[in-house]
Amino acid sequence: MKHLFIINKTAGKGESFGDVLAQLDKINSEDIVIKYTERAGHATELARAFVRECGDFVRVYACGGDGTVNEAISGIYDLDNCAFAPIPTGSGNDFIRSFDCKKEDFLNVEKMMNGKEVCVDLLKCNDRISCNSVTIGFDCAVAKNVEKFKKKMLISSSFAYKLSIFYCLFNGRKHNFKIIVDGEECKNYGTYLLSLCAKGKYYGGGIKCAPRADNSDGMIDLLIIPTVGVIKFIGLLPSFTKGEHLDNPKADFITHKKCREVEYISETPVEIGVDGEILTVSEAKISVLPKTLKVILPS
């Protein structure tokens, strides 16, 4: 069995991958192959090429954040001779939060190389793969404006993010699109604050957005939140962050359901977030791919 380690040296401010390399150096096995990403999308290319060309079974380790995880999974999810292992050296690392394991165990190379495999679901959004969540509405507006503020005002990412949230409180709460769930259109709302299709419980660096999501139940965890006033929205944030919103009687305007397919349709192009990457589309079709990926959990 081969062990392919794909390392994103810029993830998590480039501070964590050195420990992974030190552990690999101690193991010093001929079955270990190390490759480094050089650009966006490179992890997909590296993982797919190596697994397809290797005659042996391959364990693919993505050393980076959720972006690196998504890229590596996108390269191998439809191949049979492989399993996937996340090594969380990024800043968000939301993918691993849905598993009942400690982060330090995921960072232990020996425990990962000896770990067990479990099968989990994925989401397919148009032609893209998501291992965590697909979002539309407020979150995407915030992400889009972060980049705009950084370019126009030459400010840090952290300050741009805070500024974007404040801006979107007043300018990013109303979004027009249709939602079709398992072939039936939702007609109970005017405009939407946001909607979320999830397989993982967390997004945004630890926000427990989908507390009832199960990454192996063969279903999409769907949240629909209509546009609400600023005060009501601010009041929702603490329980939403902690994952208590679905049991909060003051948040009874939130719709939650399990389904197999969701479509978002807009008359004009809108932004959607696929595991945090923002794409512009007029229509997004999200479906579940049951038990598609073998994920390695630490021993």
C-alpha positions, -999 to +999 in steps of 0.1 A: +000+000+000+012+035-009+009+066+012+006+099-008+010+130+013-001+162-005+011+192+014-001+228+011+028+248+025+007+280+027-022+266+047-025+278+083+000+306+076+025+279+066+034+270+102+021+235+107+034+213+078+069+212+093+058+189+121+042+166+095+075+164+076+094+157+108+071+128+116+074+114+081+112+117+083+112+095+114+090+069+097+112+069+066+093+043+045+097+036+008+059+035+005+056+072+014+054+097-014+054+135-007+041+161-032+036+198-027+008+220-041+018+250-063-015+266-072-052+264-068-066+231-080-032+214-079-041+190-051-069+176-074-044+170-102-018+154-079-042+131-062-059+119-093-028+113-114-010+094-087-039+071-078-048+064-114-011+056-123-004+035-092-012-002-094-014-005-056-040+007-031-033+043-021-040+063+010-041+100+001-033+124+029-043+161+024-021+183+046-038+217+047-072+233+054-106+226+040-097+239+006-069+214+002-093+186+016-119+195-010-094+195-038-079+162-029-113+145-025-125+159-058-096+142-075-102+107-061-138+104-050-148+082-080-117+060-079-118+026-062-082+019-052-078+047-026-089+061+008-086+097+020-070+111+052-073+147+063-042+161+081-056+194+095-028+220+091-051+248+079-069+275+098-106+263+096-104+225+095-142+221+096-143+187+078-127+168+107-150+184+133-179+161+124-159+130+134-156+119+170-118+122+171-094+148+185-076+172+162-042+162+176-049+126+166-055+137+130-022+154+132-004+123+144+009+107+112+015+073+126-020+071+140-034+082+106-013+056+087-026+029+110-061+043+111-094+026+102-115+034+071-152+045+073-175+053+043-191+088+042-214+107+018-205+136-004-225+163-021-224+170-058-232+206-068-235+209-106-201+195-116-184+202-083-179+180-052-185+191-016-175+171+014-190+196+039-216+222+027-230+243-001-244+277+009-262+305-008-272+340+005-257+360+034-225+339+039-216+342+002-223+380+002-199+384+031-172+363+014-176+383-019-173+416-002-143+406+018-123+404-014-138+437-026-128+456+006-093+441+006-086+453-029-102+487-026-091+496+009-058+477+011-067+463+046-060+429+063-082+399+057-094+399+093-105+435+093-120+431+058-141+402+071-154+422+101-162+451+078-180+429+053-202+414+080-212+448+092-218+460+056-239+429+048-261+433+079-277+461+060-270+453+024-268+415+023-298+401+040-323+399+011-317+373-016-340+363-044-340+327-056-362+297-059-357+266-038-369+232-051-366+203-026-370+168-040-389+182-069-412+205-049-409+242-049-408+261-015-433+289-017-436+300+019-411+328+017-404+361+000-367+367+002-340+346+019-313+354+044-295+322+035-299+285+028-275+257+035-271+221+022-248+202+046-231+168+051-208+182+079-220+198+110-197+228+109-185+256+086-168+290+088-141+278+112-162+261+139-198+275+134-221+246+142-246+254+114-260+219+109-261+202+143-283+173+130-262+165+099-249+130+096-221+124+070-232+088+064-271+089+064-275+093+027-294+125+031-289+163+027-293+184+058-312+215+045-316+248+063-337+276+050-337+310+068-359+338+054-349+374+055-353+388+090-346+422+106-312+432+118-320+429+155-336+395+150-306+384+130-281+395+156-301+377+182-299+345+162-261+345+159-251+331+194-274+301+191-265+296+154-228+296+162-232+270+190-256+248+170-285+255+193-307+273+167-329+243+158-340+239+194-344+276+200-381+287+201-371+322+191-357+308+159-389+290+148-387+308+114-358+285+104-369+255+083-349+223+087-354+191+067-337+160+054-338+155+016-320+140-013-319+168-038-320+206-037-321+231-066-314+269-063-327+289-093-322+326-098-332+349-127-298+366-123-264+351-114-258+346-077-229+334-056-229+300-040-202+286-016-190+251-022-169+242+009-161+279+012-151+285-025-174+311-040-188+304-075-213+325-096-242+305-111-278+310-122-288+275-112-273+250-087-284+214-083-272+197-052-276+159-048-262+134-023-236+107-032-242+080-005-212+062+010-189+074-018-157+082+000-135+061+023-122+083+051-093+073+074-098+080+111-069+079+135-062+047+154 
